[in-house]
Amino acid sequence: MKTKNLPKIKHLLFTLLFSCFAQAQEVQLHYDFLPERDYLTFTFEFFKPDKLGSTFFFTDYNFGRNDSANLAYFEIARKFNIKNNFLEGLNFHIEYNDGLLMTDDKAGSPENPLGFPINRAFLVGFGFPIKIGNFTLNTTYMYKNTHGSTGLDGQFTAVWFHNLFNNKITIRGFLDFWSEDRADGSSKKAILLTEPQVMYNFNKNFSLGSEIEISNNFVPSEEFKVFPTIMGRYAF
C-alpha cells in the first residue's frame, strides 16, 4: 500500500465507522457542471439532537482528478444547551475543522499532483435561534483559532431548514462569515461562504434538487463566485 494514500483511507474509514454508530444521517452526491469545475462531490452528514444539546458532523470529498479525489474535508461540532430565563435556545458551541487538498489535473495544474493541508481550526462560542414568523435561523458566534494564523479571528454561522407544500419541498443551507490571514500574511481578510439548497422530496428518504455555492474571498481566488450544482440526497 502506498503511504501517500493513507490520509484518504483513514479519512474514509473514519466516515464509515462514524456512520455505523450514527442514528440519523444522509449522503449527498453533487455534480458541479460549470466548466471551471466539472466534478462530483460526495457528502456525508450526521445530526443528532439529545437532552444535552446536539452533535453535527459532515465530510466532503471532491473528485476533481481523473485518478482520485483531490479534497477531503470534515467538520465536527457539539452544542450544549444552556438553561436560562432570558434567551430561548441559548447554547455553548465547540467545533473542529480539518482536511487536505490536492491539485486537480486540469490545464494549468502541475504535471505531478501536489498536496496541501487545510489548516485545522478550533472554534468555540455561543449560539441561539432567531425566529422570523414560521422560519427559524440558527445562529452561532465564535472565536476561531486556525493553525498558523496571526492575531484574533472570528466566525459567524447561520443555518436554516424549512419544509414547504406538505414536506414536498425543502429549503435549507448555511452561511459562514469569518476572518483569516491573507496568503502573503500581509493582513486579514473577510470571507463569505453560503450554500443554499432547494430539493424536491420524492419520499422521506430520497430527494433531488440543487445547491448553489456563493462565495467571496474564498479559495482559490479572492473574487465573488457562484457555482450551482445538481444534487441527489438519500437519508437513512
Beta strands, then each sheet from edge to edge (+ up, - down):
strand 1: 25-32
strand 2: 39-49
strand 3: 53-63
strand 4: 71-81
strand 5: 91-102
strand 6: 115-132
strand 7: 135-146
strand 8: 153-164
strand 9: 169-181
strand 10: 188-194
strand 11: 197-201
strand 12: 206-216
strand 13: 224-235
sheet 1: 1+ 2- 3+ 4- 5+ 6- 7+ 8- 9+ 10- 12+ 11-
sheet 2: 1+ 13-
end
